[in-house]
Amino acid sequence: MAIKADPKPAGPPTGLCDINGKHIHVGDLVKLNTVFNPEVHGDYSIYRIEMRGMVPVMIYQRSQKGQALPKGYNGTLLSSYYDLKMLLFATHLSDVRPKDRNIQLYEGE
């Protein structure tokens, strides 16, 4: 159901899953609901998962209404959308879901 960012094999797994339980890999595109400035961005923005050192981060690609910011303009830790206690104490990272349930693999328009 979810598509990868490109037809090449998936990058290394991040160990985390989206709200539907699909594993998130480096190189995947994820959709994140807009919290600020929906009049500029629309309902969501698309981010590419990249590694910075050993940490997976979400790098801005575009919003629903187009590229409102330069590509790669901002990034945030993927783990900041997950409950820290769950990350520390879960027996399997694949059991951990985003705390506000709004990160999902991007399936295209």
C-alpha positions in Angstrom: 0.0 0.0 0.0 2.7 2.5 0.9 5.3 3.4 -1.7 8.9 4.0 -1.1 10.6 7.3 -2.1 12.1 5.7 -5.2 12.0 2.2 -6.8 15.4 1.2 -5.3 15.4 -1.1 -2.4 14.5 0.5 1.0 17.3 2.0 3.0 18.2 0.8 6.4 15.2 0.6 8.8 14.9 3.2 11.5 13.3 0.7 13.9 10.1 2.9 14.1 6.7 2.4 12.5 4.1 4.9 11.2 0.6 5.1 12.6 -0.4 2.1 10.5 2.4 -0.2 11.7 4.4 0.1 8.5 8.2 0.2 9.1 9.9 3.5 8.3 13.2 3.2 6.4 15.9 5.8 5.6 14.9 7.3 2.2 11.1 6.9 2.8 8.8 9.9 2.4 6.4 10.5 5.4 3.4 12.8 5.6 3.0 14.9 8.7 -0.2 16.8 9.5 0.3 20.6 9.5 0.1 22.3 12.9 1.2 25.8 12.0 0.2 28.0 9.1 -2.2 25.6 7.3 -3.2 28.6 5.1 0.3 28.5 3.7 1.1 24.7 3.8 -2.4 23.1 3.5 -3.2 20.0 5.6 0.2 18.3 5.6 3.8 18.4 4.6 6.1 15.7 3.1 9.5 14.9 4.7 12.2 12.5 3.6 13.8 10.3 6.2 17.6 10.8 6.3 20.3 9.9 8.8 22.3 12.6 10.5 25.1 10.7 12.2 23.2 7.8 13.8 19.9 9.6 14.2 17.0 9.5 11.7 15.7 12.9 10.9 12.8 14.2 8.9 13.9 16.7 6.2 11.3 19.0 4.6 10.4 18.3 0.9 7.2 20.2 0.3 3.7 20.8 1.6 0.3 20.0 0.3 0.1 23.4 -1.4 3.6 23.1 -3.0 7.1 24.0 -1.9 6.5 26.8 0.7 10.1 26.5 2.1 13.4 25.6 0.4 13.9 21.8 0.2 15.8 20.6 3.2 15.0 23.9 4.9 14.2 22.3 8.2 14.6 19.0 9.8 13.5 17.4 13.1 14.3 14.3 14.9 12.0 11.5 13.9 12.0 10.2 17.5 10.6 13.5 18.8 7.2 12.4 17.5 7.2 9.3 19.7 6.7 8.9 23.4 10.2 8.8 25.1 9.0 6.3 27.7 7.8 4.0 25.0 11.1 4.3 23.1 13.0 3.5 26.3 10.9 0.6 27.6 9.3 -1.1 24.6 10.5 -4.6 24.0 10.3 -4.1 20.3 10.5 -0.7 18.6 8.1 -1.9 15.9 5.4 -1.8 18.7 5.9 1.9 19.2 3.6 4.3 17.3 3.8 8.1 17.0 2.3 9.8 20.1 0.0 12.1 18.3 -0.8 9.6 15.6 0.0 11.8 12.6 3.1 10.3 10.9 2.4 8.0 8.1 4.3 6.7 5.0 3.5 8.9 2.0 1.5 7.1 -0.7 1.5 9.9 -3.2 -1.4 11.9 -4.5 
